[in-house]
Amino acid sequence: TEAPAAEEPTEAPAAEEPTTGKAQVSLWSHSAGNPDEIAVVEQMIADYNALQDNYEVVLEKFPQASYNDSVAAASVAGSLPCIVDLDGPTVPNFAWSGYVQPLPVTDAELEEMGILPNDVGRYKDDVYSLGQFDVALLVYARKSILEKYDIRIPTMDEPWTKEEFDEALDKFMDSGEFEYAIDVNSGWEGEWWPYGYSPMLQSFGGELIDRETMLTAEGVLNGPEAVEFGEWFQNLFTGGYAPPQPADDQGFVSGRIALWYTGSWSAAMVDEAWGDDALYLPPPDLGNGPTIGAASWQFGVSSTCEHPEGAFEFVMFTMEPENVALMADTSSLVPTTPDGAALTQDYHEDGKFRIFYDLADRFALIRPPTPGYLIISSSFEQAMLKIRDGGNVQDALDDAVDAIDRDIEDHDGYGFSD
């Protein structure tokens, strides 16, 4: 979910025609290919436009596959809309580049809203975007299978230790009942690699970058803890516990694979397959506590917006509990405020999928909020692909550190060396 550079602007789809004499506030959404999400965006726009007399939000829809290219091109051309839909990890880069402006929201207002901190897009000390939804990483399992092999069912308060997790994988493989012990989606490409696997690195005690300074990855991405993680991760595949490139995503739901490490987006499929036998479990504690990724799509306001007051007002409108709940109920995405969650069908305190909200609240860690994250993401992916495929762990991580540190130096520290 990067925002790649583009050499020339990509033509945007035609905007919907305004229907009043109100000041126009343009909004771009990445959700054109997702009928549930875009329906909520359209509903929020209609409601906001009807509630006040000053502004009319005008929607332009993009398919997600072409959205980042369009935004990157428009950024360079100075033709961004007023309200821009940004993937959380890219927000610091847009802020550092001057393409989006700080939002006039205080920490006290955010605290009153109760928004999960990792769904606030920040660069240094300023807020640039807010997100009304997220997802959560977890381990799917089956109660009957864990009981059959005398494996403790972990909880939020007592997740599996590394030793318990490794022992469970051994039991599944030794049983002969499964093709693999676990599916970790290692055939996927792109942003999944840092989103899905840097939490494992962090649980081992490593990191993508030194978060104290944001100026180097040396010693944290290639230190002893990171190498231990890389060797453990590699053994999932060389040891036969996980398929390096799964043929499909049906291994767990078909019963061929015992566990599935993936996101809350698969909950409906798991629920349909296993019903009351399905378990939604926290990731294991690999030494430094469980960790999951955080931050999804968020709304920010461009620096070229002619009506920033109206744009900010709409962004805050999307964060009202009713709108947060509407998005969660319609799309099954995880709400990011407690008041919003309380109004939903599945995420209220006794809801079927409440654990996803609790996981995001308790264990989530945002990807490093630095403009240099784009090179961190791609460098980590390349290193992990080499590790998955049997390459030397130390060399792969060293190469990633060299690429990251060189990029930081080339960009004068991305504002952190001042």
MARMI-473122 format. One line per field, with one value per residue (C-alpha): residue in three letters; y, z, x; residue number from 1. Coordinates in nm, 4 decimals, always signed. Layout:
rest <- [ALA_...]
py <- [Y_...]
pz <- [Z_...]
px <- [X_...]
nr <- [NUM_...]
//
This chain:
rest <- [THR_GLU_ALA_PRO_ALA_ALA_GLU_GLU_PRO_THR_GLU_ALA_PRO_ALA_ALA_GLU_GLU_PRO_THR_THR_GLY_LYS_ALA_GLN_VAL_SER_LEU_TRP_SER_HIS_SER_ALA_GLY_ASN_PRO_ASP_GLU_ILE_ALA_VAL_VAL_GLU_GLN_MET_ILE_ALA_ASP_TYR_ASN_ALA_LEU_GLN_ASP_ASN_TYR_GLU_VAL_VAL_LEU_GLU_LYS_PHE_PRO_GLN_ALA_SER_TYR_ASN_ASP_SER_VAL_ALA_ALA_ALA_SER_VAL_ALA_GLY_SER_LEU_PRO_CYS_ILE_VAL_ASP_LEU_ASP_GLY_PRO_THR_VAL_PRO_ASN_PHE_ALA_TRP_SER_GLY_TYR_VAL_GLN_PRO_LEU_PRO_VAL_THR_ASP_ALA_GLU_LEU_GLU_GLU_MET_GLY_ILE_LEU_PRO_ASN_ASP_VAL_GLY_ARG_TYR_LYS_ASP_ASP_VAL_TYR_SER_LEU_GLY_GLN_PHE_ASP_VAL_ALA_LEU_LEU_VAL_TYR_ALA_ARG_LYS_SER_ILE_LEU_GLU_LYS_TYR_ASP_ILE_ARG_ILE_PRO_THR_MET_ASP_GLU_PRO_TRP_THR_LYS_GLU_GLU_PHE_ASP_GLU_ALA_LEU_ASP_LYS_PHE_MET_ASP_SER_GLY_GLU_PHE_GLU_TYR_ALA_ILE_ASP_VAL_ASN_SER_GLY_TRP_GLU_GLY_GLU_TRP_TRP_PRO_TYR_GLY_TYR_SER_PRO_MET_LEU_GLN_SER_PHE_GLY_GLY_GLU_LEU_ILE_ASP_ARG_GLU_THR_MET_LEU_THR_ALA_GLU_GLY_VAL_LEU_ASN_GLY_PRO_GLU_ALA_VAL_GLU_PHE_GLY_GLU_TRP_PHE_GLN_ASN_LEU_PHE_THR_GLY_GLY_TYR_ALA_PRO_PRO_GLN_PRO_ALA_ASP_ASP_GLN_GLY_PHE_VAL_SER_GLY_ARG_ILE_ALA_LEU_TRP_TYR_THR_GLY_SER_TRP_SER_ALA_ALA_MET_VAL_ASP_GLU_ALA_TRP_GLY_ASP_ASP_ALA_LEU_TYR_LEU_PRO_PRO_PRO_ASP_LEU_GLY_ASN_GLY_PRO_THR_ILE_GLY_ALA_ALA_SER_TRP_GLN_PHE_GLY_VAL_SER_SER_THR_CYS_GLU_HIS_PRO_GLU_GLY_ALA_PHE_GLU_PHE_VAL_MET_PHE_THR_MET_GLU_PRO_GLU_ASN_VAL_ALA_LEU_MET_ALA_ASP_THR_SER_SER_LEU_VAL_PRO_THR_THR_PRO_ASP_GLY_ALA_ALA_LEU_THR_GLN_ASP_TYR_HIS_GLU_ASP_GLY_LYS_PHE_ARG_ILE_PHE_TYR_ASP_LEU_ALA_ASP_ARG_PHE_ALA_LEU_ILE_ARG_PRO_PRO_THR_PRO_GLY_TYR_LEU_ILE_ILE_SER_SER_SER_PHE_GLU_GLN_ALA_MET_LEU_LYS_ILE_ARG_ASP_GLY_GLY_ASN_VAL_GLN_ASP_ALA_LEU_ASP_ASP_ALA_VAL_ASP_ALA_ILE_ASP_ARG_ASP_ILE_GLU_ASP_HIS_ASP_GLY_TYR_GLY_PHE_SER_ASP]
py <- [+0.0000_+0.2446_+0.5749_+0.5287_+0.8231_+0.8897_+1.0825_+1.2527_+1.3073_+1.0294_+1.1629_+1.1444_+1.0146_+1.2767_+1.4227_+1.4052_+1.7334_+1.9605_+2.0245_+2.3526_+2.6825_+2.5730_+2.5880_+2.2671_+2.0406_+1.7603_+1.4145_+1.1214_+0.7665_+0.4452_+0.2327_+0.2372_-0.1381_-0.2126_-0.1614_-0.1783_+0.0773_+0.3219_+0.3035_+0.4241_+0.7052_+0.8145_+0.7999_+1.0086_+1.2674_+1.2880_+1.3237_+1.5888_+1.7898_+1.7883_+1.8916_+2.2281_+2.5128_+2.6111_+2.3245_+2.0489_+1.7511_+1.6181_+1.2597_+1.1121_+0.7334_+0.5351_+0.1618_+0.0799_-0.0661_+0.2722_+0.5017_+0.5428_+0.6190_+0.8840_+1.0434_+1.0435_+1.2016_+1.4634_+1.5445_+1.6242_+1.8224_+2.0201_+1.8969_+1.6970_+1.7179_+1.8878_+1.5606_+1.2801_+0.9146_+0.7935_+0.4580_+0.5131_+0.4291_+0.6766_+0.9764_+1.0939_+1.0981_+1.3134_+1.5425_+1.5746_+1.6459_+1.9255_+1.7669_+1.7508_+1.9974_+1.9442_+1.8988_+2.1502_+1.8813_+1.8749_+1.5768_+1.6496_+1.6202_+1.2938_+1.1609_+1.2574_+1.0849_+0.7752_+0.6977_+0.4206_+0.6050_+0.3992_+0.5242_+0.8845_+0.9758_+1.1732_+1.3135_+1.4284_+1.6271_+1.7060_+1.5168_+1.4868_+1.2252_+1.0255_+0.6757_+0.5406_+0.1754_-0.0714_-0.4457_-0.6807_-0.9680_-1.2911_-1.6678_-1.8678_-2.2118_-2.4740_-2.5582_-2.9270_-2.9556_-2.7852_-3.0058_-3.3176_-3.2522_-3.1235_-2.7706_-2.4865_-2.2326_-1.8980_-1.5780_-1.2068_-1.2128_-1.5373_-1.5786_-1.8715_-1.8405_-1.9115_-2.2517_-2.3361_-2.2158_-2.4148_-2.7220_-2.6846_-2.6673_-2.9849_-3.1664_-3.0759_-3.1927_-3.5110_-3.6002_-3.6696_-3.5118_-3.1918_-3.0948_-2.8057_-2.6800_-2.3156_-2.0884_-1.7425_-1.6084_-1.6059_-1.6136_-1.2600_-0.9593_-0.5963_-0.4310_-0.7596_-0.8407_-0.5531_-0.5406_-0.9131_-1.0044_-0.7012_-0.7655_-1.1041_-0.9307_-0.6856_-0.9658_-1.1136_-0.7771_-0.6446_-0.3458_-0.2000_+0.1199_+0.2848_+0.4576_+0.6800_+0.8706_+0.7464_+0.7849_+0.4287_+0.0639_-0.0511_-0.2835_-0.3232_-0.4746_-0.6745_-0.7243_-1.0541_-1.0450_-0.9766_-1.2585_-1.4959_-1.3970_-1.4471_-1.7933_-1.8907_-1.7537_-1.9364_-2.2623_-2.2372_-2.3187_-2.5206_-2.7250_-2.7964_-2.6212_-2.3684_-2.3583_-2.0964_-2.0081_-2.1456_-2.2461_-2.0713_-1.9332_-2.2365_-2.4447_-2.3664_-2.3509_-2.6823_-2.8528_-2.9134_-2.6714_-2.6515_-2.2778_-1.9609_-1.6378_-1.3631_-1.0726_-1.0026_-0.9653_-1.3462_-1.3804_-1.4234_-1.7055_-1.8789_-1.8351_-1.9866_-2.2818_-2.3718_-2.1862_-2.2348_-2.4450_-2.1427_-1.9674_-1.6151_-1.6094_-1.3459_-1.3942_-1.5726_-1.3918_-1.4598_-1.3054_-0.9405_-0.9606_-1.0100_-0.7414_-0.6793_-0.4226_-0.1115_+0.1778_+0.1504_+0.4113_+0.7571_+1.0975_+1.3991_+1.7502_+1.8608_+2.1690_+2.3143_+2.2866_+2.6119_+2.5333_+2.3585_+2.4445_+2.2487_+1.9637_+1.9324_+1.9541_+1.6587_+1.4544_+1.5072_+1.4187_+1.0773_+1.0136_+1.0572_+0.7294_+0.6684_+0.6949_+0.4792_+0.2170_+0.2443_+0.1670_-0.1248_-0.2801_-0.2395_-0.3447_-0.5654_-0.3462_-0.2852_+0.0434_+0.2744_+0.4435_+0.2874_+0.4789_+0.3655_+0.0047_+0.0174_+0.0902_-0.1991_-0.5436_-0.7427_-0.5183_-0.4109_-0.5555_-0.8859_-0.8932_-1.1953_-1.0150_-0.7920_-0.9547_-0.7776_-0.4381_-0.5522_-0.6815_-0.3478_-0.1623_-0.3730_-0.5138_-0.2934_-0.1036_+0.1415_+0.0955_+0.3490_+0.6968_+0.8309_+0.9609_+0.6955_+0.4160_+0.3440_+0.2216_+0.0430_-0.1475_-0.2552_-0.3362_-0.5499_-0.7363_-0.8152_-0.9358_-1.1557_-1.3098_-1.4105_-1.5537_-1.7428_-1.8950_-2.0168_-1.7269_-1.6217_-1.4402_-1.2021_-1.1030_-1.0396_-0.8166_-0.6337_-0.5543_-0.4131_-0.1967_-0.0624_+0.0354_+0.2005_+0.3960_+0.5093_+0.6394_+0.8251_+0.9868_+1.0806_+1.2619_+1.4412_+1.2382_+1.3127_+1.5977_+1.3992_+1.5186_+1.8845]
pz <- [+0.0000_-0.1032_-0.2864_-0.5813_-0.7756_-1.1146_-1.4033_-1.5196_-1.3775_-1.4144_-1.5353_-1.2613_-1.3204_-1.3686_-1.0428_-0.9540_-1.0381_-0.7433_-0.6877_-0.4921_-0.4796_-0.1762_-0.1800_-0.3346_-0.1356_-0.3524_-0.2064_-0.3594_-0.2404_-0.3153_-0.2643_-0.6085_-0.6405_-0.2976_-0.3092_+0.0684_+0.1552_-0.1211_-0.0267_+0.3234_+0.1866_-0.0370_+0.2549_+0.4782_+0.2030_+0.1462_+0.5187_+0.5652_+0.2644_+0.3995_+0.7511_+0.6755_+0.4252_+0.3635_+0.1830_-0.0620_-0.0643_-0.4181_-0.4608_-0.7152_-0.7000_-0.7900_-0.7953_-0.5294_-0.7883_-0.9587_-0.6632_-0.5244_-0.8700_-0.9201_-0.5805_-0.6313_-0.9741_-0.8501_-0.5612_-0.8006_-1.0252_-0.7375_-0.8235_-0.5179_-0.4029_-0.0758_+0.1086_+0.0242_+0.1235_+0.2377_+0.3515_+0.7073_+0.6602_+0.3697_+0.5654_+0.7021_+0.3493_+0.2203_+0.5229_+0.4838_+0.1125_+0.1946_+0.0137_+0.3174_+0.6020_+0.9782_+1.1071_+1.3704_+1.6235_+1.9760_+2.1737_+2.4212_+2.1417_+2.0255_+2.3806_+2.4181_+2.0887_+2.2146_+1.8746_+1.8819_+1.8787_+1.5905_+1.3641_+1.3938_+1.1092_+1.2533_+1.1319_+1.4202_+1.6513_+1.4129_+1.3194_+0.9461_+0.9137_+1.1016_+1.0294_+1.1176_+1.0558_+1.0825_+1.0741_+1.3188_+1.2864_+1.4684_+1.4617_+1.3564_+1.5117_+1.5931_+1.9480_+1.8683_+1.7194_+2.0097_+2.2556_+2.0515_+2.0732_+2.4318_+2.3354_+2.5687_+2.4266_+2.4649_+2.5810_+2.5543_+2.9059_+2.8523_+2.4883_+2.3781_+2.4647_+2.1896_+2.3432_+2.3495_+1.9943_+1.8622_+2.0502_+1.8983_+1.5481_+1.6196_+1.7412_+1.4295_+1.1981_+1.3930_+1.3868_+1.0137_+1.0011_+0.8285_+0.5207_+0.7186_+1.0750_+0.9827_+0.6863_+0.7220_+0.3762_+0.2626_-0.1036_-0.0838_-0.2063_-0.1154_+0.2056_+0.3616_+0.4412_+0.6823_+0.7993_+0.8681_+0.9720_+1.1344_+1.4366_+1.4698_+1.4464_+1.7156_+1.9364_+1.9196_+2.0287_+1.6898_+1.4920_+1.1427_+1.2487_+1.5642_+1.6705_+1.9165_+1.6366_+1.3097_+1.1615_+1.1334_+1.1158_+1.2232_+1.5236_+1.5350_+1.1946_+1.1785_+1.5471_+1.7412_+1.8075_+1.4420_+1.3295_+1.5778_+1.4357_+1.0781_+1.1534_+1.3283_+1.0404_+0.7836_+0.9743_+0.9301_+0.5650_+0.5633_+0.8535_+0.6630_+0.9072_+0.6587_+0.2796_+0.1373_-0.1405_-0.0641_-0.3672_-0.2252_+0.0970_+0.1630_+0.3634_+0.7051_+0.6116_+0.4261_+0.7217_+0.5413_+0.7647_+1.1424_+1.2050_+0.9984_+1.0699_+0.8857_+0.9397_+1.0655_+0.7027_+0.6862_+0.9875_+0.7885_+0.5832_+0.8965_+1.0738_+0.7795_+0.7625_+1.1313_+1.3194_+1.6952_+1.6558_+1.5262_+1.7609_+1.7190_+1.9033_+1.9805_+1.8139_+2.0274_+2.2601_+2.0934_+2.3795_+2.4049_+2.4060_+2.1222_+1.8529_+1.5537_+1.2747_+1.2661_+1.0545_+0.7506_+0.5179_+0.6628_+0.5511_+0.5381_+0.3924_+0.1077_+0.1324_-0.1819_-0.0534_-0.1051_+0.1752_+0.4493_+0.7146_+0.5297_+0.4565_+0.8215_+0.9294_+0.7043_+0.8319_+1.1875_+1.0747_+0.9564_+1.3081_+1.4769_+1.6457_+1.4103_+1.1048_+1.2542_+1.3323_+0.9860_+0.8205_+1.0564_+1.0141_+0.6366_+0.5592_+0.8607_+0.9192_+1.2792_+1.4286_+1.5790_+1.8589_+2.1640_+2.1089_+1.7488_+1.8474_+2.1045_+1.8281_+1.6026_+1.5636_+1.6051_+1.7859_+2.0981_+2.4278_+2.3831_+2.0034_+1.8073_+1.6723_+1.9719_+2.0057_+1.6874_+1.8460_+2.1657_+1.9735_+1.7927_+2.1205_+2.3167_+2.0861_+1.7753_+1.6820_+1.3951_+1.1231_+1.1728_+1.1186_+0.9045_+0.5450_+0.4833_+0.5475_+0.1757_+0.1480_+0.4831_+0.3490_+0.0225_+0.1794_+0.4508_+0.1938_-0.0158_+0.2883_+0.4042_+0.0614_+0.0619_+0.4113_+0.3182_+0.0230_+0.2289_+0.1988_+0.4630_+0.7320_+0.8471_+0.4918_+0.3946_+0.6972_+0.6520_+0.2921_+0.4092_+0.6715_+0.4129_+0.1762_+0.4527_+0.6036_+0.2616_+0.1797_+0.5116_+0.4513_+0.0949_+0.2308_+0.5161_+0.7841_+0.6626_+0.9105_+1.2155_+1.2202_+1.2813]
px <- [+0.0000_+0.2678_+0.2276_+0.4654_+0.5961_+0.4412_+0.5936_+0.2764_-0.0723_-0.3260_-0.6587_-0.9185_-1.2694_-1.5340_-1.6599_-2.0241_-2.1956_-2.2741_-2.6424_-2.6338_-2.4515_-2.2494_-1.8701_-1.7413_-1.5139_-1.3746_-1.3076_-1.1211_-1.1922_-1.0025_-1.3150_-1.4782_-1.4264_-1.5738_-1.9509_-1.9962_-1.7297_-1.8202_-2.1876_-2.0977_-1.8806_-2.1678_-2.4114_-2.1840_-2.1419_-2.5182_-2.5829_-2.3152_-2.4317_-2.7869_-2.6856_-2.5254_-2.5520_-2.1912_-2.0187_-2.0961_-1.8622_-1.8222_-1.7033_-1.4639_-1.4253_-1.1147_-1.0472_-0.7878_-0.5487_-0.5029_-0.5683_-0.2165_-0.0764_-0.3441_-0.2779_+0.0994_+0.0629_-0.1825_+0.0511_+0.3337_+0.1000_-0.0521_-0.4003_-0.5017_-0.8632_-0.9538_-1.0105_-0.7724_-0.8005_-0.4553_-0.3227_-0.2012_+0.1708_+0.2010_+0.0693_+0.4090_+0.5521_+0.2675_+0.3054_+0.6838_+0.6362_+0.3926_+0.0977_-0.1324_-0.1797_-0.2080_-0.5604_-0.6753_-0.7593_-0.6179_-0.4976_-0.7768_-1.0344_-0.8806_-0.8853_-1.2502_-1.3269_-1.1472_-0.9973_-0.7385_-0.4027_-0.2669_-0.5463_-0.4343_-0.1987_+0.0936_+0.4209_+0.6393_+0.4108_+0.1242_-0.1929_-0.2617_-0.5362_-0.7996_-0.9266_-1.2685_-1.1785_-0.8926_-0.8293_-0.6584_-0.4125_-0.4803_-0.4498_-0.7552_-0.7893_-1.0524_-1.1512_-1.2009_-0.8525_-0.6764_-0.8624_-0.7851_-0.4118_-0.4188_-0.3135_-0.4080_-0.6516_-0.4705_-0.6376_-0.5683_-0.4233_-0.2333_-0.1342_+0.0774_+0.4441_+0.6944_+0.7584_+0.3867_+0.3402_+0.6360_+0.5153_+0.1685_+0.3186_+0.5158_+0.2042_+0.0113_+0.2888_+0.3551_-0.0145_-0.0222_-0.3684_-0.2607_-0.0632_+0.0838_+0.0637_+0.0008_-0.0650_+0.0966_-0.0015_+0.3610_+0.2648_+0.1274_+0.3238_+0.3799_+0.2685_+0.1543_+0.5179_+0.5868_+0.2261_+0.2063_+0.5589_+0.7203_+0.4921_+0.6645_+1.0029_+0.8919_+0.7650_+1.1158_+1.2588_+1.3720_+1.2438_+1.2215_+1.4001_+1.5272_+1.2059_+1.3910_+1.5625_+1.4030_+1.7527_+1.8865_+1.7863_+2.1324_+2.1264_+1.7489_+1.6658_+1.9892_+2.0736_+2.0675_+1.6917_+1.6146_+1.8422_+1.6779_+1.3404_+1.4619_+1.5952_+1.2717_+1.0652_+1.2773_+1.2328_+0.8552_+0.9174_+1.2386_+1.0993_+0.7793_+0.5445_+0.4033_+0.3679_+0.6068_+0.3633_+0.0163_-0.1858_-0.4933_-0.6397_-0.8578_-0.6120_-0.7554_-1.1227_-1.0947_-0.9249_-0.5953_-0.4024_-0.4405_-0.3860_-0.4129_-0.2254_-0.4100_-0.6466_-0.9950_-1.1039_-1.1278_-1.3574_-1.6778_-1.5247_-1.3935_-1.7259_-1.9104_-1.6724_-1.6429_-1.9176_-1.8960_-1.5819_-1.3881_-1.1460_-1.0112_-0.6801_-0.4163_-0.0787_+0.1805_+0.4178_+0.7518_+0.9476_+0.8458_+0.4675_+0.2199_+0.2172_-0.0088_+0.0001_-0.2148_-0.3433_-0.5648_-0.7171_-0.7649_-0.8960_-0.6642_-0.6854_-0.4604_-0.2422_-0.4017_-0.7603_-0.9524_-1.1978_-0.9973_-1.2579_-1.5253_-1.2861_-1.1855_-1.5474_-1.6319_-1.3346_-1.4588_-1.8120_-1.6903_-1.5607_-1.8989_-2.0033_-2.2958_-2.0708_-1.7969_-2.0622_-2.2180_-1.8844_-1.8171_-2.1617_-2.1620_-1.8060_-1.7149_-1.4081_-1.3037_-1.4331_-1.1721_-1.3679_-1.5352_-1.8595_-1.8680_-1.7997_-2.0806_-2.3323_-2.2291_-2.3771_-2.0537_-1.8033_-1.9922_-1.8709_-2.0548_-2.0291_-1.9141_-1.6073_-1.5313_-1.1897_-1.0743_-1.1389_-0.9697_-0.6664_-0.6344_-0.6694_-0.4227_-0.1550_-0.1424_+0.1732_+0.1712_+0.4311_+0.7128_+0.5608_+0.8420_+0.8453_+1.1096_+0.8634_+0.8258_+1.1856_+1.1559_+0.8566_+1.0153_+1.3535_+1.1960_+0.9879_+1.2954_+1.4866_+1.2013_+1.1518_+1.5190_+1.4794_+1.1637_+1.3446_+1.6404_+1.8851_+2.1350_+1.9409_+2.2144_+2.3068_+1.9448_+1.8834_+2.2155_+2.1210_+1.7873_+1.9587_+2.2037_+1.9213_+1.7160_+2.0056_+2.1258_+1.7772_+1.7528_+2.0915_+1.9954_+1.6880_+1.8667_+1.6906_+1.3368_+1.3085_+1.4227_+1.7834_+1.6923]
nr <- [1_2_3_4_5_6_7_8_9_10_11_12_13_14_15_16_17_18_19_20_21_22_23_24_25_26_27_28_29_30_31_32_33_34_35_36_37_38_39_40_41_42_43_44_45_46_47_48_49_50_51_52_53_54_55_56_57_58_59_60_61_62_63_64_65_66_67_68_69_70_71_72_73_74_75_76_77_78_79_80_81_82_83_84_85_86_87_88_89_90_91_92_93_94_95_96_97_98_99_100_101_102_103_104_105_106_107_108_109_110_111_112_113_114_115_116_117_118_119_120_121_122_123_124_125_126_127_128_129_130_131_132_133_134_135_136_137_138_139_140_141_142_143_144_145_146_147_148_149_150_151_152_153_154_155_156_157_158_159_160_161_162_163_164_165_166_167_168_169_170_171_172_173_174_175_176_177_178_179_180_181_182_183_184_185_186_187_188_189_190_191_192_193_194_195_196_197_198_199_200_201_202_203_204_205_206_207_208_209_210_211_212_213_214_215_216_217_218_219_220_221_222_223_224_225_226_227_228_229_230_231_232_233_234_235_236_237_238_239_240_241_242_243_244_245_246_247_248_249_250_251_252_253_254_255_256_257_258_259_260_261_262_263_264_265_266_267_268_269_270_271_272_273_274_275_276_277_278_279_280_281_282_283_284_285_286_287_288_289_290_291_292_293_294_295_296_297_298_299_300_301_302_303_304_305_306_307_308_309_310_311_312_313_314_315_316_317_318_319_320_321_322_323_324_325_326_327_328_329_330_331_332_333_334_335_336_337_338_339_340_341_342_343_344_345_346_347_348_349_350_351_352_353_354_355_356_357_358_359_360_361_362_363_364_365_366_367_368_369_370_371_372_373_374_375_376_377_378_379_380_381_382_383_384_385_386_387_388_389_390_391_392_393_394_395_396_397_398_399_400_401_402_403_404_405_406_407_408_409_410_411_412_413_414_415_416_417_418]
//
